[in-house]
Amino acid sequence: MLVPRHRIESSPAPRIRCQNSPVRIEKPETTNFVLGQTHFIKSVEDIHEALVGSVPGIKFGVAFCEASGKCLVRSSGTDETMVDLAQRNARNLGAGHTFVVFLGDGFYPLNVLNAIKMVPEVCRVFCATANPTEVVLAETEQGRGVLGVIDGFSPKGIEGDDEVAWRKTLLRQIGYKL
């Protein structure tokens, strides 16, 4: 038996006005941070637990932009200065379901990145860096979303033998290679 096809009439989707704008992450020059996207209010507690479980004595602050309900910046951490930094930057970004983690002196994303990525609510990590960073946002009447990040500066050349030797020496000096 053949089922008759019905013609579905559609009208053009309504146009949404969108404005792009960069927001600079405000932080001390050497402070490392992680910027990502997550999807649930429980994220703040789960990211907190992942960080504490990754590095004993870690100093950090995490803030999350809630995208429904009260739409608050939710936060937690072990260091008041880092929590304040995370709250201010999350508020400046104002992009729903984004989170930012600021790490205290001597703590690096390399030590916590996999733990953060393994948090079930975490959808993506946009960057993990100490570089000057600009976050490119799209903004509509509904809210803001992260399009991408500008992490640091553009390359100025290709490393030669001296730079390769310097890189290898540095990694061994700081204990990341044997």
Residue frames as a rotation matrix with the C-alpha (Angstrom) as fourth column:
MET 1
0.580 0.815 0.000 0.00
0.815 -0.580 0.000 0.00
0.000 0.000 -1.000 0.00
LEU 2
-0.396 -0.704 0.590 1.36
0.690 -0.652 -0.315 3.39
0.606 0.282 0.744 -0.94
VAL 3
0.109 0.350 -0.930 1.20
0.856 -0.509 -0.091 6.20
-0.506 -0.786 -0.355 1.54
PRO 4
0.655 0.166 0.737 0.43
0.628 -0.663 -0.408 9.53
0.421 0.730 -0.538 -0.09
ARG 5
-0.491 -0.845 -0.213 3.12
0.862 -0.436 -0.259 12.16
0.126 -0.311 0.942 0.19
HIS 6
0.704 0.660 -0.261 2.04
0.696 -0.715 0.069 15.41
-0.141 -0.230 -0.963 1.71
ARG 7
0.045 -0.660 0.750 3.64
0.563 -0.603 -0.565 18.57
0.825 0.448 0.344 0.62
ILE 8
0.268 -0.061 -0.961 5.12
0.909 -0.315 0.274 20.46
-0.319 -0.947 -0.029 3.51
GLU 9
0.542 -0.045 0.839 5.04
0.416 -0.854 -0.314 24.16
0.730 0.519 -0.444 2.97
SER 10
0.104 -0.571 -0.815 7.72
0.967 -0.134 0.217 26.10
-0.233 -0.810 0.538 4.67
SER 11
0.957 0.099 0.274 8.32
0.154 -0.970 -0.188 29.73
0.247 0.222 -0.943 5.14
PRO 12
0.103 -0.983 0.149 11.76
0.134 -0.135 -0.982 31.25
0.986 0.121 0.118 5.31
ALA 13
0.102 -0.170 -0.980 13.32
0.974 0.219 0.064 31.13
0.204 -0.961 0.188 8.76
PRO 14
0.970 0.243 0.027 13.17
0.230 -0.944 0.237 34.43
0.083 -0.224 -0.971 10.59
ARG 15
0.205 -0.928 0.312 16.38
0.260 -0.256 -0.931 36.43
0.944 0.272 0.188 10.36
ILE 16
0.787 -0.082 -0.612 18.32
0.607 -0.071 0.791 36.79
-0.109 -0.994 -0.006 13.56
ARG 17
0.722 -0.574 0.385 20.61
-0.352 -0.785 -0.510 39.74
0.595 0.233 -0.769 14.04
CYS 18
0.768 -0.559 -0.312 24.06
0.636 0.611 0.472 38.69
-0.073 -0.561 0.824 15.17
GLN 19
0.770 -0.583 0.259 26.98
-0.516 -0.808 -0.286 40.81
0.376 0.087 -0.922 16.24
ASN 20
0.562 -0.675 -0.478 30.50
0.667 0.712 -0.220 39.46
0.489 -0.195 0.850 16.70
SER 21
0.664 -0.402 0.631 32.80
-0.530 -0.848 0.018 40.91
0.527 -0.347 -0.776 19.29
PRO 22
-0.039 -0.744 -0.667 36.05
0.342 0.617 -0.709 39.92
0.939 -0.255 0.231 21.00
VAL 23
0.891 0.181 0.416 36.34
-0.333 -0.363 0.871 39.94
0.308 -0.914 -0.263 24.79
ARG 24
-0.069 -0.992 -0.101 39.84
-0.411 0.121 -0.904 39.95
0.909 -0.021 -0.416 26.28
ILE 25
0.596 0.123 -0.794 40.50
0.576 0.623 0.529 37.59
0.560 -0.773 0.300 29.19
GLU 26
0.426 -0.404 0.810 41.67
-0.574 -0.813 -0.103 39.73
0.700 -0.420 -0.578 32.12
LYS 27
0.944 -0.184 -0.274 44.39
0.318 0.730 0.605 38.07
0.089 -0.658 0.748 34.17
PRO 28
0.482 -0.869 -0.111 47.93
-0.485 -0.370 0.792 38.44
-0.730 -0.329 -0.600 35.46
GLU 29
0.203 -0.444 -0.873 50.50
-0.979 -0.070 -0.193 37.74
0.025 0.893 -0.449 32.73
THR 30
-0.712 -0.639 -0.292 51.65
-0.634 0.763 -0.126 34.32
0.303 0.095 -0.948 33.96
THR 31
-0.381 0.639 0.668 48.30
-0.561 0.415 -0.716 32.97
-0.735 -0.647 0.201 35.19
ASN 32
-0.986 0.059 -0.157 47.07
-0.079 0.664 0.744 29.87
0.148 0.746 -0.649 33.36
PHE 33
-0.309 0.936 0.171 43.42
-0.642 -0.072 -0.764 29.26
-0.702 -0.346 0.622 32.62
VAL 34
-0.908 0.203 0.366 41.09
0.382 0.758 0.529 26.86
-0.170 0.620 -0.766 30.84
LEU 35
-0.465 0.805 -0.369 38.01
-0.741 -0.582 -0.336 27.99
-0.485 0.117 0.867 28.92
GLY 36
-0.991 0.126 0.054 35.35
0.136 0.862 0.489 25.50
0.015 0.491 -0.871 27.93
GLN 37
-0.335 0.942 -0.024 31.69
-0.828 -0.283 0.484 24.70
0.449 0.182 0.875 27.42
THR 38
-0.993 0.117 -0.017 29.53
0.106 0.824 -0.556 22.53
-0.051 -0.554 -0.831 29.60
HIS 39
-0.596 0.803 0.023 25.83
-0.118 -0.116 0.986 21.91
0.794 0.585 0.163 29.95
PHE 40
0.333 0.750 -0.572 24.58
0.467 0.396 0.791 21.47
0.819 -0.530 -0.218 33.48
ILE 41
0.627 0.005 0.779 24.50
-0.513 -0.751 0.417 23.35
0.587 -0.660 -0.468 36.81
LYS 42
0.959 -0.251 0.129 26.31
0.072 0.660 0.748 20.39
-0.273 -0.708 0.652 38.44
SER 43
0.642 -0.734 0.219 29.39
0.420 0.099 -0.902 21.25
0.641 0.671 0.372 36.35
VAL 44
0.355 -0.525 0.774 30.84
-0.641 -0.739 -0.208 23.64
0.681 -0.422 -0.599 38.95
GLU 45
0.556 -0.112 0.823 30.96
-0.732 0.403 0.549 20.94
-0.393 -0.908 0.143 41.62
ASP 46
0.902 -0.188 0.389 32.17
0.291 0.930 -0.226 18.24
-0.319 0.316 0.893 39.25
ILE 47
0.564 -0.748 0.349 34.96
0.153 -0.321 -0.935 20.39
0.811 0.581 -0.066 37.79
HIS 48
0.377 -0.388 0.841 35.95
-0.873 -0.453 0.183 21.38
0.310 -0.803 -0.510 41.35
GLU 49
0.713 -0.047 0.700 36.15
-0.379 0.813 0.441 17.70
-0.590 -0.580 0.562 42.35
ALA 50
0.883 -0.398 0.247 38.12
0.444 0.543 -0.713 16.79
0.150 0.739 0.657 39.20
LEU 51
0.430 -0.750 0.503 40.71
-0.271 -0.639 -0.720 19.50
0.861 0.173 -0.478 39.90
VAL 52
0.357 -0.261 0.897 41.12
-0.933 -0.065 0.353 18.63
-0.034 -0.963 -0.267 43.58
GLY 53
0.797 0.013 0.604 41.46
-0.113 0.985 0.127 14.95
-0.593 -0.170 0.787 42.64
SER 54
0.882 -0.445 0.153 44.11
0.260 0.189 -0.947 15.69
0.393 0.875 0.282 40.00
VAL 55
-0.122 -0.945 0.304 46.70
0.225 -0.325 -0.919 17.71
0.967 -0.044 0.252 41.90
PRO 56
0.247 0.183 -0.952 47.08
0.952 0.135 0.273 17.68
0.178 -0.974 -0.141 45.71
GLY 57
-0.139 -0.285 -0.948 46.93
0.680 -0.724 0.118 21.20
-0.720 -0.628 0.294 47.13
ILE 58
-0.494 -0.055 0.868 45.85
0.821 -0.358 0.445 22.80
0.286 0.932 0.222 43.85
LYS 59
-0.458 0.324 -0.828 44.88
0.251 -0.846 -0.470 26.47
-0.853 -0.423 0.306 43.98
PHE 60
-0.863 0.219 0.455 42.12
0.454 -0.058 0.889 27.42
0.221 0.974 -0.049 41.52
GLY 61
-0.463 0.831 -0.307 38.85
-0.269 -0.462 -0.845 29.16
-0.845 -0.309 0.437 40.88
VAL 62
-0.857 0.291 0.424 36.10
0.514 0.437 0.738 27.97
0.030 0.851 -0.524 38.54
ALA 63
-0.466 0.775 -0.426 33.07
-0.335 -0.600 -0.726 29.91
-0.819 -0.196 0.539 37.30
PHE 64
-0.764 0.355 0.539 30.19
0.622 0.627 0.468 28.75
-0.172 0.693 -0.700 35.11
CYS 65
-0.812 0.525 -0.254 27.65
-0.564 -0.818 0.112 30.84
-0.149 0.234 0.961 33.18
GLU 66
-0.545 0.717 0.434 24.27
0.369 0.670 -0.644 29.26
-0.753 -0.191 -0.630 33.82
ALA 67
-0.994 0.081 -0.069 22.16
-0.095 -0.374 0.922 29.40
0.049 0.924 0.380 30.62
SER 68
-0.206 0.975 -0.081 18.67
0.179 0.119 0.977 28.79
0.962 0.187 -0.199 32.03
GLY 69
0.250 0.370 -0.895 16.71
0.936 0.145 0.321 29.32
0.249 -0.917 -0.310 35.22
LYS 70
0.740 0.022 -0.672 18.25
0.405 -0.813 0.419 32.23
-0.537 -0.582 -0.611 37.15
CYS 71
0.694 -0.524 0.494 21.14
0.487 -0.163 -0.858 32.55
0.530 0.836 0.142 34.63
LEU 72
0.912 -0.396 0.101 23.72
-0.325 -0.553 0.767 33.22
-0.248 -0.733 -0.634 37.32
VAL 73
0.131 -0.937 -0.325 27.48
-0.527 0.211 -0.823 32.94
0.839 0.279 -0.466 37.33
ARG 74
0.984 0.167 0.056 28.06
-0.147 0.602 0.785 29.94
0.098 -0.781 0.617 39.60
SER 75
0.249 -0.968 -0.003 31.52
-0.552 -0.140 -0.822 29.47
0.795 0.206 -0.570 41.14
SER 76
0.995 -0.104 0.001 33.75
0.060 0.582 0.811 27.46
-0.085 -0.807 0.585 43.45
GLY 77
0.445 -0.895 -0.028 37.43
-0.091 -0.014 -0.996 26.98
0.891 0.445 -0.088 44.18
THR 78
0.539 -0.372 -0.756 40.23
0.820 0.435 0.371 26.71
0.191 -0.820 0.540 46.69
ASP 79
-0.588 -0.765 -0.263 41.76
0.782 -0.621 0.057 30.17
-0.207 -0.173 0.963 46.24
GLU 80
0.231 0.788 -0.571 39.72
0.600 -0.577 -0.554 33.35
-0.766 -0.215 -0.606 46.75
THR 81
-0.228 -0.397 -0.889 41.79
-0.414 -0.787 0.458 35.38
-0.881 0.472 0.015 44.27
MET 82
-0.987 -0.159 0.016 41.36
-0.063 0.481 0.875 32.75
-0.147 0.862 -0.485 41.54
VAL 83
-0.330 0.940 0.087 37.61
0.888 0.340 -0.311 32.43
-0.322 -0.025 -0.946 42.26
ASP 84
0.224 0.378 -0.899 37.24
0.159 -0.924 -0.349 36.21
-0.962 -0.065 -0.267 41.94
LEU 85
-0.601 -0.541 -0.588 39.19
-0.514 -0.302 0.803 36.18
-0.612 0.785 -0.097 38.67
ALA 86
-0.906 0.315 0.284 37.02
0.420 0.763 0.492 33.35
-0.062 0.565 -0.823 37.32
GLN 87
-0.016 0.960 -0.281 33.80
0.803 -0.155 -0.575 35.13
-0.596 -0.235 -0.768 38.33
ARG 88
0.046 -0.018 -0.999 34.83
-0.211 -0.978 0.008 38.44
-0.976 0.210 -0.049 36.73
ASN 89
-0.810 -0.427 -0.402 35.89
-0.468 0.059 0.882 36.83
-0.353 0.902 -0.248 33.46
ALA 90
-0.711 0.643 0.284 32.81
0.688 0.720 0.093 34.59
-0.144 0.262 -0.954 33.26
ARG 91
0.187 0.794 -0.578 30.63
0.550 -0.573 -0.608 37.66
-0.814 -0.204 -0.544 33.81
ASN 92
-0.225 -0.353 -0.908 32.55
-0.493 -0.763 0.418 39.60
-0.840 0.542 -0.002 31.13
LEU 93
-0.991 -0.131 0.009 32.11
-0.066 0.560 0.826 36.73
-0.113 0.818 -0.564 28.66
GLY 94
-0.368 0.930 0.026 28.46
-0.633 -0.230 -0.740 36.23
-0.681 -0.289 0.673 29.54
ALA 95
-0.362 0.195 -0.911 28.18
-0.806 0.425 0.411 33.25
0.468 0.884 0.003 27.17
GLY 96
0.502 0.724 0.473 25.73
-0.864 0.447 0.232 30.59
-0.043 -0.525 0.850 28.25
HIS 97
0.990 -0.010 0.140 27.11
-0.016 0.983 0.183 27.29
-0.139 -0.183 0.973 29.48
THR 98
0.348 -0.937 -0.009 30.73
-0.053 -0.010 -0.999 28.41
0.936 0.348 -0.053 29.35
PHE 99
0.938 -0.174 -0.299 33.13
0.320 0.111 0.941 27.79
-0.130 -0.978 0.160 32.21
VAL 100
0.415 -0.872 0.260 36.50
-0.287 -0.397 -0.872 29.25
0.864 0.287 -0.414 33.06
VAL 101
0.853 -0.291 -0.434 39.09
0.522 0.474 0.709 27.80
-0.001 -0.831 0.556 35.43
PHE 102
0.545 -0.744 0.387 41.97
-0.511 -0.660 -0.550 29.96
0.664 0.102 -0.740 36.69
LEU 103
0.647 -0.418 -0.638 44.97
0.593 0.802 0.076 28.15
0.480 -0.427 0.767 38.17
GLY 104
0.942 -0.325 -0.091 47.13
-0.140 -0.622 0.770 29.53
-0.306 -0.712 -0.632 40.96
ASP 105
0.357 -0.896 -0.264 50.87
-0.927 -0.306 -0.217 30.05
0.113 0.322 -0.940 40.63
GLY 106
-0.581 -0.745 0.329 52.79
-0.758 0.642 0.116 26.88
-0.297 -0.182 -0.937 39.86
PHE 107
-0.173 0.596 0.784 49.76
0.160 0.803 -0.574 24.97
-0.972 0.026 -0.234 38.51
TYR 108
-0.752 -0.253 -0.609 49.43
-0.540 -0.293 0.789 24.23
-0.378 0.922 0.084 34.80
PRO 109
0.263 0.910 -0.319 46.63
-0.941 0.169 -0.293 23.09
-0.213 0.378 0.901 32.47
LEU 110
-0.225 -0.443 -0.868 48.77
-0.659 0.725 -0.199 20.11
0.718 0.527 -0.455 31.47
ASN 111
-0.970 -0.239 0.041 48.18
-0.179 0.589 -0.788 18.66
0.164 -0.772 -0.614 34.95
VAL 112
-0.586 0.802 0.114 44.38
-0.098 0.069 -0.993 19.04
-0.804 -0.593 0.039 34.94
LEU 113
-0.499 0.403 -0.767 43.20
-0.850 -0.400 0.343 19.16
-0.169 0.824 0.542 31.33
ASN 114
-0.719 0.233 -0.654 42.39
-0.148 0.869 0.473 15.46
0.679 0.437 -0.590 30.96
ALA 115
-0.792 0.453 -0.408 40.51
0.572 0.318 -0.756 15.47
-0.213 -0.832 -0.511 34.28
ILE 116
-0.507 0.620 -0.599 38.43
-0.395 -0.785 -0.478 18.45
-0.766 -0.006 0.642 33.11
LYS 117
-0.537 0.265 -0.801 37.72
-0.813 0.090 0.575 16.79
0.224 0.960 0.168 29.75
MET 118
-0.821 0.183 -0.541 36.55
0.187 0.981 0.049 13.64
0.540 -0.061 -0.839 31.55
VAL 119
-0.758 0.646 -0.089 33.84
-0.131 -0.285 -0.949 15.51
-0.639 -0.708 0.301 33.50
PRO 120
-0.485 0.573 0.661 30.63
0.781 0.624 0.032 14.14
-0.394 0.532 -0.750 31.93
GLU 121
0.532 0.778 -0.334 29.04
0.556 -0.619 -0.555 17.57
-0.638 0.109 -0.762 31.53
VAL 122
-0.108 -0.654 -0.749 32.02
-0.275 -0.704 0.655 19.11
-0.955 0.276 -0.104 29.70
CYS 123
0.830 0.488 0.270 31.26
0.166 0.246 -0.955 19.41
-0.533 0.837 0.123 25.97
ARG 124
0.583 -0.667 0.465 34.49
0.605 -0.026 -0.796 21.05
0.543 0.745 0.388 24.77
VAL 125
0.294 -0.600 -0.744 37.60
0.583 -0.505 0.637 22.94
-0.758 -0.621 0.201 25.76
PHE 126
0.978 0.094 0.187 38.30
0.205 -0.613 -0.763 26.07
0.042 0.785 -0.619 23.74
CYS 127
0.293 -0.938 0.185 41.77
-0.180 -0.244 -0.953 26.77
0.939 0.246 -0.241 25.14
ALA 128
0.893 -0.226 -0.390 44.17
0.440 0.245 0.864 26.13
-0.100 -0.943 0.318 28.00
THR 129
0.190 -0.783 0.592 46.90
0.667 -0.340 -0.663 28.77
0.721 0.520 0.458 28.18
ALA 130
0.110 -0.206 -0.972 48.71
0.790 -0.576 0.211 31.55
-0.604 -0.791 0.099 30.02
ASN 131
-0.718 -0.420 0.555 48.93
0.692 -0.518 0.504 33.61
0.076 0.746 0.662 26.81
PRO 132
-0.682 0.565 -0.463 47.04
-0.414 -0.821 -0.393 36.83
-0.603 -0.076 0.794 26.28
THR 133
-0.790 0.467 0.398 43.68
0.597 0.734 0.323 35.61
-0.141 0.493 -0.858 24.98
GLU 134
-0.654 0.700 -0.287 40.69
-0.711 -0.698 -0.081 37.10
-0.258 0.151 0.954 23.22
VAL 135
-0.614 0.577 0.538 37.42
0.458 0.816 -0.353 35.19
-0.643 0.030 -0.765 23.04
VAL 136
-0.924 0.339 -0.178 35.40
-0.343 -0.527 0.777 35.87
0.170 0.779 0.603 19.89
LEU 137
-0.633 0.766 0.113 31.71
0.266 0.352 -0.897 35.95
-0.727 -0.538 -0.427 20.77
ALA 138
-0.711 0.614 0.342 28.52
0.260 -0.223 0.940 36.01
0.653 0.757 -0.001 18.73
GLU 139
-0.839 0.467 -0.279 25.70
0.164 -0.273 -0.948 37.96
-0.519 -0.841 0.152 20.34
THR 140
-0.588 0.764 0.266 22.01
0.357 -0.050 0.933 37.84
0.726 0.643 -0.244 19.47
GLU 141
-0.082 0.651 0.755 18.92
-0.680 -0.590 0.435 39.04
0.729 -0.478 0.491 21.31
GLN 142
0.776 0.407 -0.482 18.85
-0.026 0.784 0.621 35.66
0.630 -0.469 0.619 23.08
GLY 143
0.851 -0.522 0.054 22.40
-0.025 0.062 0.998 35.75
-0.524 -0.851 0.039 24.40
ARG 144
0.319 -0.852 -0.416 26.05
-0.946 -0.316 -0.078 35.09
-0.065 0.418 -0.906 23.65
GLY 145
0.939 -0.137 0.316 28.04
0.128 0.991 0.048 32.12
-0.320 -0.004 0.947 22.40
VAL 146
0.112 -0.983 -0.148 31.74
-0.361 -0.179 0.915 31.44
-0.926 -0.050 -0.374 21.87
LEU 147
0.917 0.105 -0.384 32.82
-0.397 0.181 -0.900 31.25
-0.025 0.978 0.208 18.23
GLY 148
0.568 -0.794 -0.218 36.49
0.589 0.577 -0.566 30.69
0.575 0.193 0.795 19.02
VAL 149
0.798 -0.384 -0.465 39.56
0.262 -0.473 0.841 32.07
-0.543 -0.793 -0.277 20.72
ILE 150
0.640 -0.744 0.191 42.66
-0.098 -0.326 -0.940 33.99
0.762 0.583 -0.281 19.74
ASP 151
0.932 -0.326 -0.160 45.36
0.286 0.391 0.875 32.41
-0.222 -0.861 0.458 21.90
GLY 152
0.099 -0.973 -0.207 48.59
0.512 -0.128 0.850 34.37
-0.854 -0.190 0.485 21.95
PHE 153
0.174 -0.213 -0.961 50.26
-0.583 -0.809 0.074 35.77
-0.794 0.547 -0.265 18.86
SER 154
0.968 0.142 -0.208 50.91
-0.250 0.446 -0.860 34.74
-0.029 0.884 0.467 15.24
PRO 155
0.540 -0.817 0.203 54.14
0.688 0.568 0.452 32.83
-0.485 -0.105 0.868 14.42
LYS 156
0.692 -0.396 -0.604 57.16
-0.456 -0.888 0.059 34.94
-0.560 0.234 -0.795 13.46
GLY 157
-0.052 -0.735 -0.676 59.14
-0.975 0.183 -0.124 32.19
0.214 0.653 -0.727 11.75
ILE 158
0.821 0.196 -0.537 60.13
-0.168 0.981 0.101 28.52
0.546 0.007 0.838 11.81
GLU 159
0.761 -0.538 0.363 62.38
-0.424 0.012 0.906 27.15
-0.491 -0.843 -0.219 14.53
GLY 160
0.404 -0.750 -0.524 65.97
-0.603 0.213 -0.769 26.35
0.688 0.626 -0.366 13.63
ASP 161
0.098 -0.461 -0.882 68.47
0.370 0.839 -0.398 24.05
0.924 -0.287 0.253 15.32
ASP 162
-0.861 -0.450 0.238 69.13
-0.009 -0.454 -0.891 26.51
0.509 -0.769 0.387 18.18
GLU 163
-0.301 0.837 0.456 65.40
-0.919 -0.382 0.094 26.84
0.253 -0.391 0.885 18.94
VAL 164
0.494 0.411 -0.766 64.93
-0.267 0.911 0.316 23.04
0.827 0.049 0.560 18.82
ALA 165
-0.356 -0.722 -0.593 67.78
0.464 0.415 -0.783 22.61
0.811 -0.554 0.187 21.33
TRP 166
-0.840 0.097 0.534 66.32
-0.434 -0.711 -0.553 25.36
0.326 -0.696 0.640 23.56
ARG 167
0.155 0.988 -0.002 62.84
-0.855 0.135 0.500 23.70
0.494 -0.076 0.866 23.49
LYS 168
0.405 -0.039 -0.913 64.24
0.111 0.994 0.007 20.27
0.907 -0.104 0.407 24.36
THR 169
-0.682 -0.711 -0.171 66.38
0.323 -0.082 -0.943 21.67
0.656 -0.698 0.286 27.18
LEU 170
-0.599 0.528 0.602 63.45
-0.728 -0.672 -0.135 23.64
0.333 -0.519 0.787 28.64
LEU 171
0.421 0.842 -0.337 61.16
-0.614 0.538 0.577 20.58
0.668 -0.036 0.744 28.69
ARG 172
0.164 -0.443 -0.881 63.78
0.489 0.813 -0.318 18.60
0.857 -0.379 0.349 30.56
GLN 173
-0.818 -0.500 0.285 64.55
0.061 -0.568 -0.821 21.43
0.572 -0.654 0.495 32.99
ILE 174
-0.435 0.728 0.531 60.91
-0.879 -0.471 -0.074 21.77
0.196 -0.499 0.844 34.01
GLY 175
-0.699 -0.008 0.715 60.47
-0.433 0.801 -0.414 17.99
-0.569 -0.599 -0.563 34.33
TYR 176
0.377 0.915 -0.146 58.19
-0.670 0.160 -0.725 17.23
-0.640 0.371 0.673 31.38
LYS 177
0.787 -0.225 -0.574 60.73
-0.330 0.632 -0.701 15.06
0.521 0.741 0.423 29.54
LEU 178
0.857 -0.509 0.076 63.46
0.226 0.504 0.834 12.74
-0.463 -0.698 0.547 30.82
